[in-house]
């Protein structure tokens, strides 16, 4: 994990709404159900997901994440579930999918609503604990993975995948639009990224930035 990613692991909030939400992540983290986090872009959904993983019994196990919007439609299934050698042109060796890589840990699916509905059917079975086949495989793969997913509010509850998450846990990420939240998050991020020398004027400025808001 690079220094920027490390700076995002511990979310810092001062507003009452966001503090209440972060306390909720502790309770949800101790559960084992799949989690769906809804909210508009830029509302900190991944921060909440990481907090849930950190508070779970899987915290020392793999954290695997993927932004579903970056996956070409024809590669979604092979990335999630893996493939066997010769499954398609260019498959020169067997590849484990993200579910296998996240075994015993957490798989974070950012913007799950972008996944092809046909693949969502297979995903739904895996969420229910069913083994699955890699592409081109004839042996089922069983995994123990907790799935945390995000979607924008517009992803309606008409889909079976959405309803499956609702039976687990559903959280809403509000926009942290208060000055204290934005100031605290910016200050802590910059203090993490700047070198640990108190002779750097920038550190002193950011350390006291709350007094400027």
QUIMO-V735168 format. One record per residue. RES is the residue in one small letter. PSI is psi in whole degrees, 0 to 359 (* if undefined). Layout:
BEGIN
res->RES psi->PSI
res->RES psi->PSI
END
This chain:
BEGIN
res->x psi->130
res->x psi->175
res->x psi->327
res->x psi->318
res->x psi->321
res->x psi->325
res->x psi->340
res->x psi->353
res->x psi->318
res->x psi->95
res->x psi->141
res->x psi->123
res->x psi->147
res->x psi->336
res->x psi->147
res->x psi->321
res->x psi->313
res->x psi->325
res->x psi->320
res->x psi->319
res->x psi->319
res->x psi->327
res->x psi->326
res->x psi->327
res->x psi->330
res->x psi->317
res->x psi->315
res->x psi->323
res->x psi->325
res->x psi->347
res->x psi->172
res->x psi->1
res->x psi->157
res->x psi->150
res->x psi->136
res->x psi->125
res->x psi->119
res->x psi->154
res->x psi->161
res->x psi->167
res->x psi->135
res->x psi->13
res->x psi->10
res->x psi->30
res->x psi->322
res->x psi->325
res->x psi->319
res->x psi->317
res->x psi->316
res->x psi->324
res->x psi->320
res->x psi->314
res->x psi->318
res->x psi->329
res->x psi->1
res->x psi->169
res->x psi->351
res->x psi->11
res->x psi->332
res->x psi->5
res->x psi->175
res->x psi->141
res->x psi->116
res->x psi->128
res->x psi->151
res->x psi->137
res->x psi->113
res->x psi->339
res->x psi->342
res->x psi->353
res->x psi->121
res->x psi->145
res->x psi->323
res->x psi->354
res->x psi->355
res->x psi->309
res->x psi->318
res->x psi->327
res->x psi->319
res->x psi->317
res->x psi->355
res->x psi->177
res->x psi->161
res->x psi->161
res->x psi->132
res->x psi->7
res->x psi->329
res->x psi->172
res->x psi->125
res->x psi->351
res->x psi->81
res->x psi->348
res->x psi->159
res->x psi->141
res->x psi->129
res->x psi->142
res->x psi->176
res->x psi->328
res->x psi->318
res->x psi->321
res->x psi->332
res->x psi->10
res->x psi->130
res->x psi->357
res->x psi->217
res->x psi->134
res->x psi->121
res->x psi->116
res->x psi->99
res->x psi->129
res->x psi->58
res->x psi->336
res->x psi->346
res->x psi->352
res->x psi->139
res->x psi->133
res->x psi->325
res->x psi->321
res->x psi->328
res->x psi->330
res->x psi->314
res->x psi->320
res->x psi->320
res->x psi->319
res->x psi->321
res->x psi->322
res->x psi->331
res->x psi->4
res->x psi->8
res->x psi->139
res->x psi->164
res->x psi->168
res->x psi->140
res->x psi->159
res->x psi->129
res->x psi->6
res->x psi->162
res->x psi->11
res->x psi->129
res->x psi->147
res->x psi->128
res->x psi->132
res->x psi->157
res->x psi->96
res->x psi->137
res->x psi->130
res->x psi->128
res->x psi->127
res->x psi->159
res->x psi->158
res->x psi->159
res->x psi->162
res->x psi->333
res->x psi->348
res->x psi->102
res->x psi->161
res->x psi->15
res->x psi->346
res->x psi->145
res->x psi->325
res->x psi->317
res->x psi->313
res->x psi->327
res->x psi->321
res->x psi->323
res->x psi->329
res->x psi->346
res->x psi->265
res->x psi->139
res->x psi->129
res->x psi->150
res->x psi->131
res->x psi->105
res->x psi->158
res->x psi->122
res->x psi->79
res->x psi->10
res->x psi->151
res->x psi->321
res->x psi->322
res->x psi->310
res->x psi->320
res->x psi->314
res->x psi->317
res->x psi->318
res->x psi->315
res->x psi->311
res->x psi->324
res->x psi->314
res->x psi->324
res->x psi->329
res->x psi->321
res->x psi->329
res->x psi->148
res->x psi->149
res->x psi->56
res->x psi->124
res->x psi->359
res->x psi->355
res->x psi->116
res->x psi->327
res->x psi->324
res->x psi->317
res->x psi->321
res->x psi->314
res->x psi->330
res->x psi->334
res->x psi->21
res->x psi->338
res->x psi->331
res->x psi->347
res->x psi->349
res->x psi->*
END
